């Protein structure tokens, strides 16, 4: 199979730039695999599709402010204003860092993407402000860098102070204070993601309670979203693609809830990857680089709530693997015709 087979045309104006004021107000395209039909519904109607024996599986990973702006040590630069992107753009020696995952127990050393990457060499230092700087200590096979932070205080406190919400690049605006709350699920708990598990953004406490009232159980898993979820595919031949590792975990209590369910309703592709990784390995935690594409035999996932994904992405391939390639791509074309809102802050699908 080839990556180019998983493409579709999307007018740029359909890429959602802002979240809806009402989390549960998204349109939801419901796909019925057996009947090969779909219908346009609303996300707040999700509980109507649940019943006794179902178990919603939610990724409770929490996004942290992982995008940092600084400048190369030794390059003259004015102070970097946190809310002044025009100033940042004009600075000589500007560096943008997207932290991916800590690789040391003290959280001082991180895998990261750095721009401009080619100019940043090992042993070079980046200054973010008077209290935080980092040294580049290594390079990775996917173009990432390893950084070692230097600060007197707690690194996460520093990130909360100067870090930015890591909005995806197709959102063409600067992050705001509102994104700190809105680019986060209402059930987020375990800090560690550099991108939101976006299918979960639609849930409100009221919708979750209605799901329980319909008879569905709720289980939480944790997969920290990193490079393996959102990186571009590096080969045109799908079978040659290998994804970056991400960390997942499931508590024994949540595993019991899932094992006792008749049907697992995965909320988001990250929940699917966690469910299927655990099913393959028998391990409730560890590293996964599972790559799900058409032809994959799902072991536990019974239904899927998911947002609309970028063309030629691993996330779109996963949706096609679950729903059927032609069926899902035709549904995407329908969503474009009906002017659905796409991507992270956009509308969603329910594949049954």
C-alpha positions, 0 to 999 in steps of 0.5 A: 500500500502507498501513503498517496492512496490515503489522500483527500482534498480539504479546503483550508477554510474548513480547518478549525482555528478556534474551539466551539464555545460549547464543547459538546456542540460539535457535529458528529458523523456516525458511520455504520460499518455493516450497513455501509451508511452514515448520518449527520448527528451531534456529539451530545447525542453520543449517549444514545449509541451506548448501552449496558456492556459498553465501556468508554475508554478515555485517554487521561493524558494531560497536555503541558506547555511544551513549546518554548521560544528562546535564542542561541547563546552568543547571538544578540537578542532582545528579551523574548516577549511571551505574548509578542510573536511579531517581536519573536519573529524579528529576533536574530538567532530565534530558536523554537523548541517543542519538547517531546518527552523526558529521557532522564529521571530528574526531567532535566533531559528531554527529546525535542524538536528544534527549529532551525534544527540544521543550524543547532549543533551538539553542545550549543546552548539555548537561553529562554530567559534569565532562569532557564537555558538548555544545552543540545547533547545529542541527535535522534534518528527522526530529526529530534534533539536531546536537550539538557536543561539548566535551572535552579528550580523545578523544570515543570514550574519553569515550563508553566511560567514560560511555555506555550500551549503546543497548538498544531501548525495548521492552527494559524494563530498564537496560543492564548490563555484560553487554550490552556483550558480548552486544548485539554480534556475535562478528564485530563490528569497525567501530565505528559502530552505535547498534543491533545487527544482531541476526540476527548475534547468534546466531552463535558461532565454532563455528557459523561454522566449521561453515558453512565446513565445509558449503562456504559462504564468508563475506563481511563488509559494513559498514552502520552502523545508524542512524535509517534502520533503526529509525525509525518510518515517518512516513507511512501510505502506504508509497510516500510513506515516505523513510528516513534515510541510513546509511553502508555499505561493502564491501571489494574482497576481500569484493565478489569473494567475493560476486560469485563465489557462487552464492547470497548468504545475507544475515544480517540486514536491514542486510546485505540493504540493503547488498547491494542498495544496491551492486547498484543503484548499482555502488558499494562504499560510500557513503550509502544510503536504500534502502527495500525493501518488497513489490514490490521486485525483489531483485537479489542476495539469495538467502536471508535470516536475520532476527530477528522485527521490530516491526509496521508497521516498515521491517524487517518490510516488507523481510522481507515483500518477500523472503518474500511478505507473506501467507506471512511474516505467517502465519508470524509468527502461527505464531511467536506461537502457538508462543511464540517470543521476539521482537525483538533478543534473540529467536529468528529466521527463515531464509527460503529 
